[in-house]
Structures are given as C-alpha cells and as structure tokens.
Amino acid sequence: MECTIDWGGPEGMLFVARTGSGHVVAMDGAPEGGGHNLAPRPMEMLLLGTGGCAAYDVVLILKRGRHDVQDCQIQMKAERAATDPKVFTQLHFHFVVTGKNLPKAAVERAIKLSHEKYCSASAMLAHTATITHSFEVQEA
C-alpha cells in the first residue's frame, strides 16, 4: 500500500493525499492551527477509516451468511489524550444495521468478528484506546 501527500502551500495547512489505488483525499487543519477548515482533519480521517473498515467487515460477514442486510451505519465517538501525542484513548462504535429478518445474534457475531479478527484499523487503535460497541437492528 502506498500514498503520496502534498502540502497545498504556505497559505495554510491543506494537504492532498493520492492513494496507490488512484483516489484523492484532502485534509486540512483548524483555523487556530493555521488551517482553513476546508477538509477533514487527519485524525478524523483515521477515525472514519476505522469505521469504514468495521462497516465493510460487518456487511461482508452478514452477506456471506446469506442475510438480507440492506443498510449499515456506524455512529462513532472518540476521545483523545490531553497531551501529545494526542492518541485516541476511547472509541465507541454504535452500529445501526437494517435488513429483512436479520437475527440480532448474527449482527452481534459479525461485529465481534470484525473487532476480534478482521478489522486491521481497530486492531491497531486497540493498542492505545479502549474500544466498545453497541448495536441495534432495524427491520427493512
């Protein structure tokens, strides 16, 4: 896996990342840090990447189990350390999974498998953060 990150120039803290898979993502800082609030912060990108990794796992596990999953949303909350490096210290994932006749046990199992086996991003963050999960299942 590779990426290139280019600084937008001396007028701010905008950075443009180009991924090895050919995608472009912008990141910026808060005005008090010299940014212009034009894009997500780098730590927000880390948080959303972790949520995306977990959501991907949960949907794939449910689909492979032949469950009729139709939507998956994760509402995430994170706390960071007060001092540098301001690592994540607490992460909470709340999954809202929608489908037809989805068994709660299957959703719970998919979340557990993601957390314990498949999600590389949360496995890395688990070294600094306590990770908790909750979920609800909605009928489509």
Backbone torsions as a table, in degrees:
resi	resn	phi	psi	omega
1	MET	NA	137.3	-178.4
2	GLU	-140.6	157.3	170.3
3	CYS	-156.3	162.8	176.3
4	THR	-127.3	134.8	178.8
5	ILE	-120.7	125.8	-180.0
6	ASP	-115.5	134.7	176.2
7	TRP	-76.1	138.4	-179.6
8	GLY	-73.3	-11.4	176.4
9	GLY	123.4	173.4	-171.5
10	PRO	-68.3	-4.8	-179.4
11	GLU	-83.6	-1.4	-178.6
12	GLY	-178.0	-156.8	-177.4
13	MET	-126.0	33.7	177.8
14	LEU	-82.5	132.8	177.1
15	PHE	-127.0	142.4	178.1
16	VAL	-117.9	122.5	-179.6
17	ALA	-104.2	136.4	174.8
18	ARG	-116.9	122.9	-176.5
19	THR	-87.3	160.4	176.9
20	GLY	-63.1	-22.5	178.7
21	SER	-88.2	5.1	172.6
22	GLY	93.6	16.3	-179.1
23	HIS	-105.3	156.8	-178.5
24	VAL	-121.7	134.1	179.4
25	VAL	-136.3	137.2	176.6
26	ALA	-99.9	150.0	174.2
27	MET	-137.1	145.3	179.3
28	ASP	-143.9	169.2	178.9
29	GLY	-107.9	171.8	175.8
30	ALA	-72.7	153.1	179.0
31	PRO	-55.0	-36.8	179.8
32	GLU	-67.9	-14.2	176.8
33	GLY	-105.8	12.2	178.5
34	GLY	95.0	-0.6	178.8
35	GLY	-88.9	-178.4	-179.9
36	HIS	-123.8	12.4	178.2
37	ASN	54.9	42.9	-178.5
38	LEU	-94.0	-9.8	-175.8
39	ALA	-159.2	171.0	178.3
40	PRO	-61.8	153.9	174.4
41	ARG	-73.0	154.8	178.0
42	PRO	-56.7	-39.5	179.4
43	MET	-69.7	-30.3	173.3
44	GLU	-65.0	-37.3	178.0
45	MET	-63.7	-38.8	177.4
46	LEU	-63.5	-43.2	179.0
47	LEU	-64.8	-46.7	-178.4
48	LEU	-69.3	-31.2	174.7
49	GLY	-64.8	-38.9	178.4
50	THR	-66.2	-43.0	176.9
51	GLY	-63.8	-40.1	178.3
52	GLY	-63.9	-39.2	178.1
53	CYS	-62.2	-47.2	-179.1
54	ALA	-66.5	-42.8	179.8
55	ALA	-62.0	-43.8	178.2
56	TYR	-56.2	-48.8	-179.7
57	ASP	-59.8	-49.2	-175.4
58	VAL	-61.7	-46.6	179.6
59	VAL	-63.5	-44.6	-178.7
60	LEU	-63.7	-43.0	179.6
61	ILE	-63.0	-43.9	179.1
62	LEU	-65.7	-41.8	178.1
63	LYS	-63.2	-43.4	179.1
64	ARG	-64.2	-27.0	175.5
65	GLY	-83.5	8.2	178.0
66	ARG	62.4	32.4	175.9
67	HIS	-90.9	146.4	-177.7
68	ASP	-86.6	71.5	178.0
69	VAL	-83.3	133.6	-176.2
70	GLN	-120.6	-17.1	178.1
71	ASP	-159.3	149.8	176.7
72	CYS	-146.1	122.9	176.7
73	GLN	-124.8	140.7	172.7
74	ILE	-120.4	125.3	173.2
75	GLN	-100.3	119.5	-173.8
76	MET	-114.8	144.4	173.3
77	LYS	-131.2	139.4	-179.0
78	ALA	-135.8	145.7	171.7
79	GLU	-119.0	147.0	-178.7
80	ARG	-119.5	158.1	176.3
81	ALA	-62.5	150.6	-178.7
82	ALA	-76.8	-22.4	-177.5
83	THR	-118.6	159.9	179.5
84	ASP	-68.3	142.1	-8.3
85	PRO	-73.6	132.6	-174.8
86	LYS	-80.6	69.0	-178.6
87	VAL	-70.5	161.5	171.9
88	PHE	-69.2	134.1	178.2
89	THR	-113.4	-24.1	178.7
90	GLN	-140.4	133.7	173.6
91	LEU	-132.7	133.8	174.5
92	HIS	-126.8	127.3	177.8
93	PHE	-107.0	123.8	171.8
94	HIS	-114.6	111.1	-178.8
95	PHE	-90.0	134.1	170.3
96	VAL	-119.5	107.2	-175.0
97	VAL	-111.8	127.7	-177.6
98	THR	-115.4	138.4	177.9
99	GLY	-174.2	-176.1	178.6
100	LYS	-100.6	120.5	178.7
101	ASN	52.9	41.6	178.4
102	LEU	-76.4	121.0	176.8
103	PRO	-71.6	133.5	178.5
104	LYS	-56.5	-37.7	-179.1
105	ALA	-62.4	-35.8	179.5
106	ALA	-69.3	-39.3	178.3
107	VAL	-67.1	-45.2	178.7
108	GLU	-60.1	-41.7	179.2
109	ARG	-64.8	-42.4	-179.5
110	ALA	-63.2	-41.7	178.4
111	ILE	-64.3	-43.6	-179.9
112	LYS	-63.2	-44.9	178.8
113	LEU	-62.7	-40.7	177.6
114	SER	-59.5	-50.1	-176.6
115	HIS	-66.6	-42.9	-172.5
116	GLU	-89.3	-20.0	-172.1
117	LYS	-130.3	-43.4	-166.3
118	TYR	-103.3	-35.2	-172.1
119	CYS	-79.1	101.9	-179.1
120	SER	-63.4	-36.2	-177.8
121	ALA	-65.0	-47.9	180.0
122	SER	-70.9	-28.1	175.8
123	ALA	-62.7	-39.5	177.6
124	MET	-68.5	-45.5	-177.8
125	LEU	-68.8	-22.9	179.1
126	ALA	-64.1	-13.9	177.6
127	HIS	-74.1	-21.2	179.6
128	THR	-121.4	-18.7	-172.7
129	ALA	-122.1	147.0	168.6
130	THR	-82.8	126.2	-177.2
131	ILE	-111.8	128.0	176.9
132	THR	-124.3	159.3	-178.5
133	HIS	-135.9	150.4	166.4
134	SER	-143.7	164.7	179.8
135	PHE	-156.4	160.9	170.0
136	GLU	-140.3	149.0	178.7
137	VAL	-113.6	128.5	178.5
138	GLN	-114.4	140.1	177.9
139	GLU	-79.7	133.4	179.7
140	ALA	-75.7	NA	NA
